[in-house]
């Protein structure tokens, strides 16, 4: 089977639109999905920063949504014709998976970030027959088709705009899940969100839906305006006495703070603005040492890392869809669609902050 995909061949180079070949049929527990749309996530672009860790050449993409066109047998949990949103991969049988924490799967890195270097025969090849890394987050959905584990797929109502739903599988799942799952925030709490990108704005929308006042901190006026539209109090990251400003806006200190920036000065400011027993969640990978200011972790304050919003995708994705249908999680207002062939333009616009969440739309494939 041959179809179009966006291939990243070097950590510094552009994506190239190529005809690729899928060499295998779905195995037991796998499904073949015709992709309707795929969100572009910062994690896809972070491959460039972590050069060498994820194998190239590769087909990336991990916020896919589409229609099931093949299954690996009658025991697969989804059927041909089902509309599905794809999320991260997990083994399903380690201690954390069995306890409802698949984002902390023992095999998370190998299943989601490292791809398959030595598949024989390779399942995905380029036009010359050379292997491509095919399992980015179990999906590699910057393509017209994706062969994925069925456990990655969440069935959705066929009446929904399927091409727009992919970002619910990672970026929006992470921000909203941090508020609704990791923090369990509710009325009486206050939240500070550092960074008003896709993850941060999803956290703001989830907080508003949960009745939690939020302060959104960012350097870009247009992002702060979006945060305000979704119910947060905007605060410029360069404001003098940032911790003091946050405390005054959160009734003496936020119970929860979510950092999406990995910027140590903002992390310290958020810690200083927490109330006693407050919790700071980190979702972005740190690339520089984090030195904490004296006293920031006094009085029961704590820091924890949050992966994928502590979500069970089959539970949280339908919940977010219901909130969206009720007008309480308007994630569609953050989307900008591009043809898959426009992936490099989408990356440039994302890097420049001109768009919050690009969504790539493949052309219908030729079987």
RASULPE-V978186 format. One record per residue. N is the residue number from 0. RES is the residue in one small letter. SS is DSSP state (H for helix, E for strand, - for the rest). PSI is psi in radians with two decimals (* if undefined). OMEGA is omega in whole degrees, -180 to 180 (none if undefined). Layout:
n: <N | N>
res: <RES | RES>
ss: <SS | SS>
psi: <PSI | PSI>
omega: <OMEGA | OMEGA>
This chain:
n: <0 | 1 | 2 | 3 | 4 | 5 | 6 | 7 | 8 | 9 | 10 | 11 | 12 | 13 | 14 | 15 | 16 | 17 | 18 | 19 | 20 | 21 | 22 | 23 | 24 | 25 | 26 | 27 | 28 | 29 | 30 | 31 | 32 | 33 | 34 | 35 | 36 | 37 | 38 | 39 | 40 | 41 | 42 | 43 | 44 | 45 | 46 | 47 | 48 | 49 | 50 | 51 | 52 | 53 | 54 | 55 | 56 | 57 | 58 | 59 | 60 | 61 | 62 | 63 | 64 | 65 | 66 | 67 | 68 | 69 | 70 | 71 | 72 | 73 | 74 | 75 | 76 | 77 | 78 | 79 | 80 | 81 | 82 | 83 | 84 | 85 | 86 | 87 | 88 | 89 | 90 | 91 | 92 | 93 | 94 | 95 | 96 | 97 | 98 | 99 | 100 | 101 | 102 | 103 | 104 | 105 | 106 | 107 | 108 | 109 | 110 | 111 | 112 | 113 | 114 | 115 | 116 | 117 | 118 | 119 | 120 | 121 | 122 | 123 | 124 | 125 | 126 | 127 | 128 | 129 | 130 | 131 | 132 | 133 | 134 | 135 | 136 | 137 | 138 | 139 | 140 | 141 | 142 | 143 | 144 | 145 | 146 | 147 | 148 | 149 | 150 | 151 | 152 | 153 | 154 | 155 | 156 | 157 | 158 | 159 | 160 | 161 | 162 | 163 | 164 | 165 | 166 | 167 | 168 | 169 | 170 | 171 | 172 | 173 | 174 | 175 | 176 | 177 | 178 | 179 | 180 | 181 | 182 | 183 | 184 | 185 | 186 | 187 | 188 | 189 | 190 | 191 | 192 | 193 | 194 | 195 | 196 | 197 | 198 | 199 | 200 | 201 | 202 | 203 | 204 | 205 | 206 | 207 | 208 | 209 | 210 | 211 | 212 | 213 | 214 | 215 | 216 | 217 | 218 | 219 | 220 | 221 | 222 | 223 | 224 | 225 | 226 | 227 | 228 | 229 | 230 | 231 | 232 | 233 | 234 | 235 | 236 | 237 | 238 | 239 | 240 | 241 | 242 | 243 | 244 | 245 | 246 | 247 | 248 | 249 | 250 | 251 | 252 | 253 | 254 | 255 | 256 | 257 | 258 | 259 | 260 | 261 | 262 | 263 | 264 | 265 | 266 | 267 | 268 | 269 | 270 | 271 | 272 | 273 | 274 | 275 | 276 | 277 | 278 | 279 | 280 | 281 | 282 | 283 | 284 | 285 | 286 | 287 | 288 | 289 | 290 | 291 | 292 | 293 | 294 | 295 | 296 | 297 | 298 | 299 | 300 | 301 | 302 | 303 | 304 | 305 | 306 | 307 | 308 | 309 | 310 | 311 | 312 | 313 | 314 | 315 | 316 | 317 | 318 | 319 | 320 | 321 | 322 | 323 | 324 | 325 | 326 | 327 | 328 | 329 | 330 | 331 | 332 | 333 | 334 | 335 | 336 | 337 | 338 | 339 | 340 | 341 | 342 | 343 | 344 | 345 | 346 | 347 | 348 | 349 | 350 | 351 | 352 | 353 | 354 | 355 | 356 | 357 | 358 | 359 | 360 | 361 | 362 | 363 | 364 | 365 | 366>
res: <x | x | x | x | x | x | x | x | x | x | x | x | x | x | x | x | x | x | x | x | x | x | x | x | x | x | x | x | x | x | x | x | x | x | x | x | x | x | x | x | x | x | x | x | x | x | x | x | x | x | x | x | x | x | x | x | x | x | x | x | x | x | x | x | x | x | x | x | x | x | x | x | x | x | x | x | x | x | x | x | x | x | x | x | x | x | x | x | x | x | x | x | x | x | x | x | x | x | x | x | x | x | x | x | x | x | x | x | x | x | x | x | x | x | x | x | x | x | x | x | x | x | x | x | x | x | x | x | x | x | x | x | x | x | x | x | x | x | x | x | x | x | x | x | x | x | x | x | x | x | x | x | x | x | x | x | x | x | x | x | x | x | x | x | x | x | x | x | x | x | x | x | x | x | x | x | x | x | x | x | x | x | x | x | x | x | x | x | x | x | x | x | x | x | x | x | x | x | x | x | x | x | x | x | x | x | x | x | x | x | x | x | x | x | x | x | x | x | x | x | x | x | x | x | x | x | x | x | x | x | x | x | x | x | x | x | x | x | x | x | x | x | x | x | x | x | x | x | x | x | x | x | x | x | x | x | x | x | x | x | x | x | x | x | x | x | x | x | x | x | x | x | x | x | x | x | x | x | x | x | x | x | x | x | x | x | x | x | x | x | x | x | x | x | x | x | x | x | x | x | x | x | x | x | x | x | x | x | x | x | x | x | x | x | x | x | x | x | x | x | x | x | x | x | x | x | x | x | x | x | x | x | x | x | x | x | x | x | x | x | x | x | x | x | x | x | x | x | x | x | x | x | x | x | x | x | x | x | x | x | x | x | x | x | x | x | x>
ss: <- | E | E | E | E | E | E | E | - | - | - | - | - | - | E | E | E | E | E | E | E | E | - | - | - | - | - | - | - | E | E | E | E | E | E | E | E | E | E | - | - | H | H | H | H | - | - | - | - | - | - | - | - | - | - | - | - | E | - | - | - | - | - | E | E | E | E | E | E | E | E | - | - | - | - | - | - | - | - | - | - | - | E | E | E | E | - | - | - | - | - | - | - | - | H | H | H | H | - | - | - | H | H | H | - | - | - | H | H | H | H | H | - | - | - | - | - | - | - | - | - | - | - | E | E | - | - | - | - | - | E | - | E | - | - | H | H | H | - | - | - | - | E | - | E | E | E | E | E | H | H | H | E | E | E | E | - | - | - | - | - | H | H | H | - | H | H | H | H | - | H | H | H | H | H | H | H | H | H | H | H | H | H | - | - | - | - | - | - | E | E | E | E | E | - | - | - | H | H | H | H | H | H | H | H | H | H | H | H | - | - | - | E | E | E | E | E | E | - | - | H | H | H | H | H | H | H | H | H | - | - | - | E | E | E | E | - | - | - | - | - | H | H | H | H | H | H | H | H | - | - | - | - | E | E | E | E | E | E | - | - | - | - | H | H | H | H | H | H | H | H | H | - | E | E | E | E | E | E | E | E | E | - | - | - | - | - | - | - | - | - | - | - | - | - | - | - | - | - | - | - | E | E | E | E | - | - | H | H | H | - | - | H | H | H | H | H | H | H | H | H | H | H | H | H | - | - | - | - | - | H | H | H | H | E | E | E | E | E | H | H | H | H | H | H | H | H | H | H | H | H | - | - | - | - | - | E | E | E | E | E | - | - | - | - | - | ->
psi: <2.29 | 2.51 | 3.00 | 2.48 | 2.74 | 2.10 | 2.29 | 2.04 | -0.37 | 2.69 | -0.38 | -0.24 | 3.05 | 2.89 | 2.56 | 2.39 | 2.08 | 2.77 | 2.18 | 2.84 | 2.28 | 2.11 | -0.09 | 2.68 | 2.84 | 2.28 | 3.08 | 2.26 | 0.05 | 2.76 | 2.65 | 2.20 | 2.23 | 2.05 | 2.24 | -0.60 | 2.61 | 2.20 | 2.60 | 2.10 | 2.67 | -0.51 | -0.59 | -0.74 | -0.38 | -0.23 | -0.61 | -0.68 | -0.63 | 0.76 | 2.29 | -0.41 | -0.78 | 2.29 | 2.51 | 2.75 | 2.63 | 2.72 | 2.01 | -2.83 | 2.14 | 0.44 | 0.95 | 2.71 | 2.50 | -2.86 | 2.31 | 2.17 | -0.05 | 2.60 | 2.81 | 0.46 | 2.94 | -0.27 | -0.04 | 2.44 | -0.26 | 2.78 | 2.80 | 2.33 | -0.28 | 2.50 | 2.29 | 2.59 | 2.35 | 2.42 | -2.88 | 2.85 | 2.71 | 2.79 | -0.50 | -0.11 | -0.10 | 3.03 | -0.78 | -0.69 | -0.77 | -0.37 | 0.23 | 0.42 | 1.08 | -0.39 | -0.26 | 0.47 | 2.45 | -0.48 | 0.35 | -0.84 | -0.82 | -0.61 | -0.53 | -0.50 | -0.45 | -0.28 | -2.91 | 1.99 | -0.50 | 0.57 | 2.33 | 2.04 | 2.76 | 2.44 | -0.48 | 2.25 | 2.78 | -3.00 | -0.35 | -0.01 | 0.03 | 2.56 | 2.50 | 2.49 | 2.10 | 0.10 | 0.74 | 2.04 | 0.59 | 0.17 | -1.06 | 1.05 | 0.24 | 1.09 | 2.95 | -0.47 | 2.71 | 2.35 | 2.01 | 2.73 | 2.39 | -0.48 | -0.27 | -0.26 | 2.38 | 2.08 | 2.47 | 2.87 | 2.21 | -0.29 | -0.21 | 2.71 | 1.52 | -0.66 | -0.29 | -0.11 | -0.25 | -0.74 | -0.26 | -0.24 | -0.24 | -1.29 | -0.92 | -0.58 | -0.72 | -0.87 | -0.83 | -0.70 | -0.61 | -0.72 | -0.84 | -0.60 | -1.06 | -0.81 | -0.57 | 0.67 | 2.57 | -3.07 | 2.39 | -0.33 | 2.87 | 2.60 | 2.41 | 2.28 | 2.15 | 1.95 | 1.98 | 0.92 | -2.73 | -0.80 | -0.79 | -0.71 | -0.56 | -0.67 | -0.72 | -0.82 | -0.73 | -0.69 | -0.79 | -0.74 | -0.54 | 0.03 | 0.50 | 2.06 | 2.42 | 2.55 | 2.24 | 2.23 | 2.20 | 2.92 | -0.22 | 2.08 | -0.63 | -0.58 | -0.68 | -0.63 | -0.68 | -0.78 | -0.69 | -0.68 | -0.60 | 0.14 | -0.03 | 2.75 | 2.11 | 2.53 | 2.15 | 2.39 | -0.39 | 0.16 | 2.42 | 2.56 | 1.00 | -0.79 | -0.72 | -0.71 | -0.75 | -0.76 | -0.69 | -0.53 | -0.16 | 0.54 | 0.80 | -0.04 | 2.43 | 2.51 | -0.54 | 2.53 | 2.47 | 2.08 | 2.19 | 0.13 | -0.47 | 0.43 | 1.96 | -0.71 | -0.69 | -0.63 | -0.77 | -0.70 | -0.73 | -0.72 | -0.76 | -0.38 | 0.01 | 2.60 | 2.87 | 2.42 | 0.09 | 2.74 | 2.29 | 2.19 | 2.36 | 2.25 | -0.30 | 2.54 | 2.29 | 2.35 | -0.04 | 2.73 | 2.52 | 1.88 | 2.18 | 2.44 | 2.55 | 2.37 | -0.10 | -0.44 | 0.30 | 2.87 | 0.74 | 0.09 | 2.62 | 2.82 | 2.47 | 2.66 | 2.49 | 2.15 | 2.22 | 0.55 | 0.42 | 0.59 | 2.55 | 1.85 | -0.65 | -0.27 | -0.84 | -0.69 | -0.84 | -0.61 | -0.76 | -0.63 | -0.73 | -0.71 | -0.71 | -0.76 | -0.48 | 0.04 | 0.28 | -0.10 | 1.26 | 1.02 | -0.46 | -0.37 | -0.16 | -0.04 | 2.54 | 2.15 | 2.59 | 2.60 | 2.68 | -0.61 | -0.28 | 0.41 | -0.62 | -0.63 | -0.73 | -0.72 | -0.76 | -0.76 | -0.65 | -0.82 | -0.63 | -0.09 | 0.24 | -0.31 | 2.51 | -0.85 | 1.74 | 2.51 | 2.17 | 2.30 | 1.88 | 2.62 | 2.67 | 2.28 | 2.73 | 2.10 | *>
omega: <-178 | -178 | -179 | 176 | 174 | -176 | 172 | -175 | 177 | -177 | -179 | -171 | 179 | 167 | 174 | 178 | -174 | 169 | -179 | -179 | 173 | -170 | -176 | 171 | 177 | 174 | 177 | -180 | 179 | 175 | 173 | -174 | 170 | -171 | 176 | 180 | -179 | 174 | 172 | -176 | 177 | 179 | 174 | -177 | 180 | 175 | 180 | -178 | -179 | -175 | 178 | -178 | 178 | -173 | 173 | -2 | -174 | 165 | -179 | 180 | -178 | 173 | -174 | 171 | -179 | -176 | 179 | 180 | 177 | 179 | -179 | 177 | -175 | -178 | 179 | -173 | 177 | -174 | 174 | -178 | 178 | 171 | -173 | 167 | -177 | 179 | -175 | -178 | 176 | -175 | 179 | -175 | 176 | -176 | -178 | 177 | -178 | 180 | 176 | 179 | -175 | 178 | 180 | 177 | 178 | -177 | -174 | -176 | -177 | -178 | -171 | -170 | -171 | 179 | 179 | -178 | -167 | 177 | 179 | -7 | 179 | -178 | -178 | -177 | 175 | -174 | 179 | -179 | 180 | -174 | 171 | 175 | -165 | -169 | 178 | -175 | -180 | -173 | -168 | -170 | 167 | -172 | 178 | 178 | 176 | 175 | -168 | 171 | -178 | -179 | 177 | -167 | 178 | -180 | 179 | -179 | 179 | 179 | -178 | 178 | -169 | -175 | -178 | -169 | -175 | -179 | 175 | -177 | 179 | -171 | -180 | 175 | -177 | -178 | -180 | -180 | 178 | -179 | -171 | -177 | -173 | 180 | -172 | -174 | 180 | -179 | -177 | 176 | 170 | -177 | 169 | 178 | 180 | -177 | -177 | 170 | -176 | -178 | -179 | -180 | 173 | 177 | 178 | -180 | 179 | 178 | 179 | 179 | -179 | 180 | -177 | 175 | -177 | 169 | 180 | -177 | 179 | 179 | -173 | -177 | -179 | 176 | 177 | 178 | 176 | 179 | 179 | 178 | -178 | 170 | -178 | 169 | -177 | 179 | -179 | -177 | 180 | -179 | 176 | -179 | -177 | 178 | 180 | 178 | 180 | -179 | -180 | -179 | -176 | 175 | 176 | 178 | 179 | 173 | -177 | 172 | 179 | 179 | 177 | -171 | -173 | 179 | -177 | 179 | 179 | 177 | 178 | 179 | -180 | 178 | -180 | -178 | 177 | 171 | 174 | -175 | -180 | -176 | 173 | 176 | 178 | 177 | -179 | 178 | 177 | 178 | 175 | 178 | 179 | 176 | -177 | 176 | 179 | 175 | -174 | -180 | 175 | 170 | 171 | 177 | -177 | 177 | 173 | 174 | 179 | 178 | 175 | 176 | -178 | -170 | 155 | -171 | -178 | 177 | -173 | -178 | 175 | 178 | 179 | 177 | 178 | 177 | 178 | 180 | 178 | 180 | -175 | 180 | -171 | -177 | -178 | 179 | -179 | -171 | 170 | -177 | 177 | 168 | 178 | 179 | 178 | -174 | -180 | 174 | 179 | 178 | 179 | -180 | 179 | -180 | -178 | -180 | -180 | 179 | -180 | -176 | 173 | 173 | -176 | -177 | 178 | 169 | 178 | -173 | 169 | -179 | none>
